[in-house]
Amino acid sequence: MLKVAVIGVGGWGKNHVRVFKLLSAEGLVDELYAVDIDEGRLRWAEKVYGARPLRSIDEAVKADVDAAVVATPTKMHRDHASVLLSAGVSLLVEKPFTENYLQAVELLDRARGVVVTTGYVLRFHPAVKYLRDRLGDLGRVVSIYGRRTSPRPQRPGDVGVIKDLTIHDFDLALYAIGSRASSVSAYGLVEDGQVIHAQVFARGDKFSSFYESSWTPSYKFRRFEVVGTEGTAVIDFSTDALTFFGREGVWSPRLSGEEPLLAQDREFLKAVAGRGGYVVPAEDIVYTLKLCDAAEVSIKRGREVYLDELEGLI
């Protein structure tokens, strides 16, 4: 059983607190800590989930935690993760892992003897698992399309819409389809230094893909589409539905499975405990961030950007 801390229990972090409390019943979590500078959040985590309140990462280190989730604003990820890594704490750093891929490489290079991963929770979604297992039904994949919209989030010190929304589709294309791009051409809107609307065309060796994300609409929309020579598969993450369009008609499988965050966090803790456990590999973290960085640079410079030239551009 592990001592586990959630660093930052507002926003998405509070969901990790809830899930780790559930995992304590499975014998994976011995002690649960909530780390935040907001006294109200700490009182909530202690009252509702029995999490021990801590007011700094140093206190978490002194408590000798085995594992932690870093769910603070993205601009703080590198500094917070660095302190925990120096103490030998295994980490799940929420997405985006860091502000850019160079910071990710720096952190991952320091991870020696501990588990370090990120929160690509859709890898654990039942529709994604089903699509990955039945990808052959589509024939040869010829293109991928992803679209995500949300009202602009009110998060301090965060990043733009590509690293907030599009990064999920970049990862799904990699994980479920095996798609790797070598270059991107992107167009979008920049406001106060952040990309708030983006259209990204990614060119790969086997096929192309197109992604759109935006904070400008007032509604939430999530769609991921894979087109093959024998059919098309569409996941609507707003309704958790998967639909196949094939030569013999249209059909939707009955999906079953648990909450993706619960599955993700269980696998993380199993990996920390040395009991197997699947986590997002380091190379996938770096690749998806490189794709995000290339798209942002492409928008701001107005040209196609190759991933192998990126180091000199950010």
N, C-alpha and C positions, 0 to 999 in steps of 0.2 A: 504494500500500500504506500502511496506517495503523498508527500506534502506538495500541494499545488497552489499557486497564486495567480490571480487575475489582476494584471496591471492596467488600471483604468476601467472602472465599472459603470461608466455612462455609455450611451450609444449601444454598440454591439457587444461591449464587454459584459454588460449585465446578462446577456444570453449565455455566455460562457459560465458565469457564476451559477445560473440555473442548471445548466447541463452537468457541470462538475458535481453539483449536489446529487443529481440523479446517479452519476457514476460512482458516488460513494457507496451506494447500495449494492454495486457490483464488485466491491472490494478493490477498486482501483484508486480511490482517494481516501486517505486517512485524515488529513487536515486540509481545510480549505481557507485560503486567505484572500481578502479583498484589499487592494492597494489603490488609494486615491487621495487627492488633496481636498476633496469635497466631503465635508462631514455628513451631509444629508445622504449622499450615496453610500457611505460606509455604514451609517445606521440602518439604511434599507437592507443592504446585503447581510448584515448581522441578524436583523430581526426576521427577515423572510427566509433566508437560506442558512443561517448559522455560520456565516463566514467570519473569520476573525479579522477585525479591522486593523490595517496597517496604513501609515501615512507617508511612507516613502519606500523606494526600491531598496535602499540600504537596510530598512527594517526587514524586508523580505529576505535579503541575503543573510541577515543575522538569524532569522528564523530557520535557516538551512533548508529552504524549499528545494525540492527535486526538479520541479517543472513549473513553467509559467507561460501564460498567454500575455503577449504585449498587445493591448488594445487601446493605446493612447493615440493622439493625432500623429499622422504619418511623419511629420517633420521631427518628431521626437523618437521615432523607432530606432534609429541607429544608436543614439546615445543611451537609451534605456536598455536596448538589447546588449550593448557593449558591456555595461555594468554587470548584467546577469551572466553573460558568457564568461567574463573574468572570474566569476564565482563558481563556474562549472554547472550552471543551471541549464537544463534542456528547455528549448523555446519553441513555441508556435507564435510567430509574429503575424498579426492580422495583415490582410492585403490592403494596399500594396506593401510589400515587405519593407521597402525603403523608398526614399524619394527618387532614386535612379538606380540603374543596374550597377554602376561602379560602387556605390555604397553596399549593395547586396553582395558583390564579390568580396569586398573588404570584410564584411561580417562572416560570410560563409567560410572564408579562409581561416578564420579564428576558431571555428567550431571543431574542436578536437576532443573526441571521446564523449560528445553529447549529441542529442538529437536536436536539429534545428530545421524548422519547416515553416510553411505559411498557410494561411486560411483560404484555400481554394475549395470552399465548401460544396460547390456544385459537382465536384468529382464524386461526391457521395450521394447525389440525387438519384432516386430510382429510375427516372427517365433517361438520365445520362448512362447509367449502367446498362439499361436495356438497349439503348441505341448502340453502345459500344459492342455489346455481345452480338447484335444482329446487323452490324454494319454491312456485312456481305450481301444482305438482301437488296441493297441499293445498287449493286453492281459497282462499276468503277466510279469513284467520287470525282466530280468535275468542278464543283464549286461549293463554297460555304458562305452563308449570309447570317449576320447577327445584327439585331437592333435592340437598343435599350434606351429608355427615357425615364427620367424622374425629375421632380422639382429639385431645384438646387439645394443641396443639404446645407444645414447651418452648423458646420463643424469648423472649429478654429484651427488655423495652421495646417490645413489639409492641401491636397493636390487637385488637379483638374479632372475633367469628366472621363478622360481616357483611362487614367489609373483608378478611377472610381468605378466605372461601369464596363468599358470595353475590355478591360483586362480579363474579365470573366470569360468573354467569348474567345479571346486569344488563347486562354488556357483550355477551354473546351475543344477548340480546333486541334490543339496539340494532343490533349489527353484522349479524347474520344475518336478522333479521326487520324491522328498522326501527322497533322499538317505543320510544316515548318516553312516560314517565309524567309527570303533572303533580302527583300527590300520592301519599302512601303512608299506610297504616295498618298498624302492626306491633305484634306482641306477642312477649314473650320473657323470658328469664332473665338477670339481671345478677348477676355474682359478682366481687367485688373491683374494682368499677368498670367491668368489661368485660362486654359482651353475649356470653354463651356459647351461647345457643339463641335462634333467631329465626324467626318466621313473618311474612312481609311480603306484604301485598296492595298492588299498585301499580295505580293507575287512570290510564288513558290516554285519548286522544281516540277511538281506534278500537276498542280492546279492553282487557281487564284481564289481569293476570298475577299469579301467586302463587309465592313462593319460600320454601323452608325450608332452614335451615342449622343445624348443631348440632355442638358439641364434646363432647356428653355421651355418645354411643355409643362403643363400643370398636372399631368397624369403619369402613371407608372405603366411601362410597357416592356415586356421581355420576350424576345423571340429568337430562336436559333434554328437555322435551316440548313440541311445538308442535301445537295442535289447529286444524284448518281445516274448512271446510264440506264438503270432498271427501276428507279423510283426516287422519291423524295421523302425525307423525314423532317418533321417540324416539332420542336419542343416549345410550348408556351409556358414559360416559367411563372406567368401570372396566375395560371390555373393549374399548373403542374400536370399538363396533358401532353402526351406524345401521340402524333398522328403520322401514319405512313400512307403515302400516295403511290400506288403501284399500277402495273398493267392490269391487275385483276380487281382493282377497286381501291377504296379508302377504308382504313381500319385503324382502330386505336386500342392498344393492349391495355388490359387492366393492370395497373401498377400497384405494387405493394412494397412497403419498406418503412423504415423508421425515419425520424427527423434527420436530415443530412448533417446538421451541426453535432447532434449526439453521436452519430457514426464517426464523424471526423475526429472529435475530441477523444472518443474511446480508442481509436486507432493510434492517435498521438501518444496517449498514456501507455498503451500496450508497448509501443516502440520504446518509450522511456524506460519501462520496467523490464525490457529485454524479453518480451513475450510475443515477438513478431510485431505486427502492427504496420499498416501502410501509411506512409507520409509522402508529401510532394517532394520529389528529388531536388537537390540543389540546382542541377543544370536546368530544370524546368523553371525554377524561380528566376534565374538569371535571364533565360531566353524570353520569357513573357515580359519582363521589365525592359529588356532591350527593345522589344517590339513597341512597347509604350513610348519609350524615349525616342525611338526613330520616328514614330507618328507625330509626336509633339514637335520635334525638330523640323519635320517636313512641313507642318503647318506654318511654323514661324519663319522658315527660310524659303518656302514656296518652291520646293523641288523634291524629286525622289531621293530617298535616303536609303543607303545600303547598311545592313547591320554591321558588316565588317569594317565600316568607316566611322562608326559611331563614337568611338572613344575620343576622337579629336573634335567632336562637335558639341559635347555637353560639358 
